[in-house]
Amino acid sequence: MDPLWALRQVALQLERAGEPTYRVRAFRRAADVVAGLADGELERRAANGTLTGLPGIGKSTAGVIADALAGREPSYLARVREPVVGGQELRALLKGDCHTHSDWSDGGSPIREMAEAARDLGHSWVALTDHSPRLTVANGLSADRLRRQLDVVAAVNEELAPFRVLTGIEVDILDDGALDQHEDLLARLDVVVASVHSKLRMPGPAMTRRLVEAVSHPHVDVLGHCTGRLVTGKGRPESEFDPEAVFDACVEGGTAVEVNSRPERRDPPGRLLRLAVAMGCSFAIDSDAHAPGQLDWLSYGCERAEECGVTPDRVINTLDVDEFLAR
C-alpha cells in the first residue's frame, strides 16, 4: 500500500467525519513530507525506526506509514473510516457535484486538489462554486477574481482531462432577489447556485418574493440550501417562505432544488423535500464541500433523497458532463 495514499485517505476520512482541522492538517502535512523525500529514504527510516525524526511526522502518522509499507491497511484508517448505510444505490449513479468550494473563497484546499479528490471518488466532473463578493466573511470573489479563476480552471482541465471542472459560483441572493455578480459573468459560467446568506429571518412574503425572483433568473441552475437552517450546535431556524410558490417557480424556470448534504444543514427538511418531489421539481444532490473529504458527504444527501422519494431521473448530477451542460 502506498503510504502517501494512506495518509491522504486518513485526512479525507477525518474531513468527512467533521474532525478538527488541526488533526486533518497533521496528516496532510505528513503526506507533503513523504512526497518530498528521495527514493528509498522512507523505507530506510521505517526500517531503522526513525520516521518520527522527519519534520511533521508524529506517532500517529508514522504508524500509518509503517502499516502501509508493510502492505496492511493502517489501523488508524480502519478506525476513522465511517460506513454509510443508506442511499448507496443513488450515490452510485452520481457523476458530478454541483456545489463545492476551494481556497479561493472559504474552502481549505486548492482547486486542483478538490478536483483530484472528486475524480478519485469516481466522478467525471465537479462544479467549482466559490462565493460571490458580498459574502466578505467567506472571501467572496470579485468580478476580477472570478475572471482570473476561470483561467485557472481552464489550465486544470487541460491537466486532468477527461475529468472536467465546471466553472461556477454560489451567488448570493440579494434582499430584492437580484444576484450578487455581473450578468455577463453569470452568462459565462457552467453552473450558478443561488443561495441566501443574509437576512434569513425576513418576513415570509418578502422572502418568498426574494426566492421566486432568484430562481426565475435565466442563469440560475440550482437553488442552494433553501431554508438556511442549521441543525447542529446552537442551530438556526428555517427561513419562512411559501414553499409551493418557490418550488412552482423552480419547475417553471428549470431550476433544480438542492439537497444539501452537509450534516449541519440537511436542507431542505423532509417535509419540504417531499413537497418538491410532489410538485415535479428536479434536484441537485450536492456536498457543499469546503475540503476534499467533505465531497463524500454526498452519501448523506442521497440517503435523505431516497427516503423522500427522489428518483434518479430527477437528479441533474446523474448526467454525464455533456448532457448536464446541454440541459
N, C-alpha and C positions, 0 to 999 in steps of 0.2 A: 504494500500500500504506500502511496506517495505521501510523505509527511507534510508537504506543502498543502496538498489537497485536504488532508485530515485536519490541519489547523484551521483552514478556511471553512471547512464544514462545521467545526465546532463553533466558530464565530457566527456562521449563518444560523445554526440551531439556537444559539443564545439570543440572537436578534429576534428570531421567530417566537421565542418564549418570552420576549419582553424583558430580558435581564438587563441589569445596569450597564450603561455604556462603557464604563471603565473595564468591565470584565470582557466585553466584546473586543475592545481595543487591545487588550493584552494578547489575545490570540491573533488578531490581525497584525500587530507589531511583530510577534514571533514569526508569523508567516513571511513578513517582509525580510526579516533577518535571515531566515532559511533560504529565501530566494536569492539573496545576495552572496551566499557562500560559494567558495570554489568547489569544484567537483571533488568528492571524496571526503571533504572536511567534516560533514555532518556525521557520516558513518564512523570516521575515526574518533570523533568526540563521544559518540554514543558508546563505542567500544571501550573507551578508557574512562567513561563516567564524568566527562567534563562539559556536558551540554549546558549546564547552568552557568558556566563561565562565559557564555556568549551574552552580549547585552540584549536585554529584552526576553531572555529565556529563563523562566522560573520553574518551580517544581511541577506545576500542572502542565505547562506547555512542553516541558521536557518529557513528561510521561506520555503525552500524545505522540511526540516524535519517536520515542523508543518503541512504543507499541506498533506504530506504523512501519518502522524499519524492520520489526520482527515479523511483519506480514499478518498481524492480527488487528481487528477493529479496536481502536483505542477505547479503553473502558470509560474515559471521560465523555467521548462522543456517544457511546451507548447510553450513558446516564442522562444526557441532556436532550437526546432525540425524543420528541413528543409525538406519539402516534395520533393519527387523525382517524376518526371512526366513520363519520358520515360525509356525504357529498362527493364521494370519490368518483362515481360514475360521471357526474357533470364536470368535475375537476379535470378528468382525463380528456375531455373534449375541448378545453380552453386552449386556444392557440396564441393568445396575447393578453395584455393587461392595459387598460385604457387610462390608468391613473397612477403615476409614480413620480417621485421627486429625487433630485440629485443635490449635490453640494453647491449648485448654482443658486438654490434658494435655501430651504431649511432641511434638506436631506443631508446625510452624513457621508456620502460616497460619490466619487466622480461618475460621470455619465457612462464611460466605458465599463466600469466595474458593475454598475447596475445592469447594463445590457448583457454582460457576460453571465451574470447570475441568472437573469431571466432566460437566457439561452440554455444554460445548464439545467434549468428546471424543465426543459422540453418545449419551451415556447419558440415560435418562429418570428414573433415581433413583440415589441413593447412600446407604449407611448410615453414619452417624457413630458410631464405636465407640471413644470415648476410654477410657482405662484406669480401673480401679476403685481404691478408696482404698489398698489395701495396697501398691500399687506406688508408693511415695512418690518414688522416683527419677524416675518419669515423671509426677509431679504428678497422681496418680490422683484421680478425682472422688469426694468425699464424697457422701453421700446428698443433702445440701442443695445442693451444687454441681450435681449431676446434675439435680435438680428445676429449678434455675434454667436449666440448659441446655435442658431440654425447652421452656421458654417461648421461648428464643432460636430454637430450631429451628422452632417454630410461626410466628414472625414471618418467618423466612427463607422458609419455604414459601409464605406469603402473597405475598411479593415475587417469588418465582421460579416460581410456578405457570405451567404444569402440571408443571414439574420438581419432584421430591419428594426431600427429605432425610428419610430414615427415622431415627427415634430408636433409639439402641442403646448398647452398651457392649462393650468387651473385658474380660470379668470374669475375675479371677484364680481359678484352681482352687487352693483351699487344700490343705494337706497331706493332709487326710482326704477330699478330693473335694467338699467343700462350696464354695459360691460366695461371692465377696467383695462382696456387695451385698445390701440388704434384699429380701426376697421380693416385697413389694408393688411395689417399683420395677421389679424384673425383669419382673413381670407387665405393667407399663405399656409396656414397650419393644417396638419392632418387630423388632429383631434383637439377639440375645445371642450373642456369640462367646466361648467359654470356652477359656482358654489357661493353660498352666503357665509361670510365670516364675521360680520359685524351687525349690530342692532338685531340680534336674533330674537329679542323679546318685543319687537314692534307689534302693534295690533294686528289681529288676524286678517282683516280686509286689506290692509296695506301690504302685508307680507304676501298675500295671495296675488295681488296685482304685480308685486315685485317679481315673484317667481314665474308667473304666466308671461310677463314681458320677456324675461330672460330665456325661457325655454322655447319661446316663439321666434327667437332670433335665428336667422338662416344659417349662421356659422356655428351655433351651439349643437354639439353632438350628444352630450351627457349632462344630466342634472346630478351634481355631486351631493352626497350626504344630505338629503333634502330637509331633514328636521333639525340638523345641527346638534342632536342630543349627544351626551356623554353618559355612559352607564357604569363607569368605574370611578373610584376615588370619591370626591365630593359630588361628581356627576353634574349634569346640566340638563334642564328640561327641554322638551321638544319645542320648536317654534310653532306658533299657531298659524294655520292657513287652511283654506278649503282644499282638501286633497283631491276631490273629484274635479274641481276646476283646473288644478295644476296638472293632474295626470291626463285629463282630456286635452289640455294644451300640448302635453308631451306627445300624445298619439297624433294630434293634428300636425305638429311640427316635425315629427320624426325624431324626436329627442329621446334617448334611452334614459331610463331611471337607473341610477347607480345602486347596486347592492354593495355597500361599503363594508369591506371585510375586516377592518381594524377592530380588535377585540373591545376597545373602549368606545367604539361608535355603534357597531351593529345597526346601521341605519340604511333603509327605513325600518322601523319596528314591524313586527309580524303582521299586525292588522292592516297597516298601510301597504305592505308588500303584497298581501293577498288582494287588497283592493286594486292595486296597479295591475296585477295579473288579470283580474276580472274585467278591467277596463280595456285590456288589449295592449298594454304598454310593452315596449321592448326594454331590455335590460343590459347593463354592463356590470359584470361581477368584477370588482376592482380591489386591488390590495391597498391602494393609497400608501404604498411603501415609501418610507424615508430611509431605508437601509436595505442591503441585499437580502438579508434573512427574512425581512418582512414580506418579500414578494410571495413567499409560500403561504401567507395568510389567506390567499385565495380559497384555500380549502374550507376555511370558516364561512366565507361568503357562500360558497357552493352548498354547504350543508344547510344554511338557512334558506337559500333559494329553493332547494329541493323540498324542504319541509313546507314551504309556502306555495308550491305548485308551479314554480318557474320551470318551463321546459326548454331543452337546448335550442330549439328553433327560434326562441325569443331572445337569445343571448348573443349580442353582437360580437363578443370576443371569442366565440367559437368559430368565427370565419377566418379563412386564410387572408393574408395581408391584402392581396389584390381584390378579393371580394369585399373586404372591410372598407377599403378606400373607395370602392365603386358604389357603396350604399347611397 
